[in-house]
Amino acid sequence: MAFLAEIKPHGACDSVQGLGHVQTDFWTVATLPLIPTRSYLLSAQGRDIPMPLHTRSLAAAYLRAAVLVLGIATTAGGGFGLLLPAPTPQHTTVNIVTLVIGLAILGSAFLVPRMFSKASPNTETRLRALAAES
């Protein structure tokens, strides 16, 4: 039953060289993040430094989940459309294009974390101050 509902880390972002990165724990259903429970700075030494919920971490987690769901749905729609008899050749073409677009969307889900990986200079300063306080 752990697959259905559990707390898992998602949304790793704002990596700072030599310090660590920010991530958020979520209540998940079928590995999709639903409800955030806490954000923390995971230091390079493996220590959790608690912090308020981090907006970029939430955005990274939810955006990746949305892209995955959209990619799976689009790929499934195109694939299932190819299994049905097509009334016209245009239907087959549309289903093939839908399948290819769905696969491209699925591939882009693995690029989402790169969009959030490096911390801005302001965020880096705040994270270093947070680490120094604890």
N, C-alpha and C positions, 0 to 999 in steps of 0.2 A: 504494500500500500504506500510505501514511501515515494513511489513514482507519481502517485496521484496528487499528494499534498505534502509539502515539506518546506523547510526554510533552507534556501541555498543562496550563495553569493552570485550576484550578477552586476553588470555595469561597471566593470573595472575601467578607470579613466584617470586622467591627470597624474601621469607618471612623472616623478621627479628623480633625477639621477642621484643615486646614493641615499635616497630617503625612503622611497616606496611609491605606492599608488593608492588611490581612493577606490573603494568598492562599497556596495550596498547589499545587505541581506534582504531577501524577499520571501514572502510566502508564495510558493509556486504551485501551479497545477499543471501536470504533464510537462514539467520543466519550463513553463512560461511564467515570467515574473508577474505577479498580480499586486500584492500589497507590500510596500517597503516596511521593514521593521527597524533597521538602523543603518547608518553609514559610518564608515571608519577609515582611517588611514592605516593601511597594512604596511608596516615598516619593513625595510630590507632585512631586519633581524627576525621578522615573523611576528612582531608584536602588534596588537590591535589598539589603535588610539581612537577612542570614540569622538564623534563630531556630529553636528546637526545633519539632517538629511541633505545630501549633496545633489543639487539640481542636475549637474552634468552626468552624474552617475545614474540618476533616474532616467534621464533622456537617453543615455546610451543603452540601458537595459530595455526600455520600452520600444525604442526605435528598432533595435535588432529583433525583438520579438515580433513587432508588426511586419517587418520586412520578411521574416521567415514565414509567418502565417500567410501573407499575401503571395509569396513565391510558391508555397505549397498549394494554395488554392488555385492559382493561375495555372500551374503545371498540371494539377489534377484535372482542371477543366479542359485544357487542351488535349490531354491524354485520353480522357474519357470520351471527348468529342470524336477522336480518331477511331474509337472502337465502334461507334454507332454508324449505321449506313448513312452516307451523305447524300442528301437529295440533289445537290449540285456540286460541281468541282470547286466552286468558291467556298463552300462549307469546309471542305478538306483543307484548303489553303488557310482559311481563318484559324482552324484548329492547330495546324502546324505552327503558324505564327504565334498563336497563344502559348503553345507548348515551349517554343524557343524563348519567348519573353519571360515566361515563368521560370525557366532554368537560369536566365540571366539575372532575374530578381533574386533567386536563391543564392547564386554566386556572390551577389553584392552584399548579402547578409554578413559575409565574412570580412567585408571591407569596413563595415560600420564601426567596429572597435578602433580602427586606425584613425577615424575622424576625431575621436575623443582621447587618444592616447597621451599626448603631450600636454602638460599643464602650461597655462599662460604665465607670464612673469608675475602678475598680481596674485594668481592662485598659488604659484610656487612660494611666494613670500608668506602667504597666509598659512600654507601647509608646514613650512619650516618653523613658523612661530608656534603653531599647534604642537608640533613634535617637541619643540624646546620647552613648552609649558609642562608636558607630561613626563 
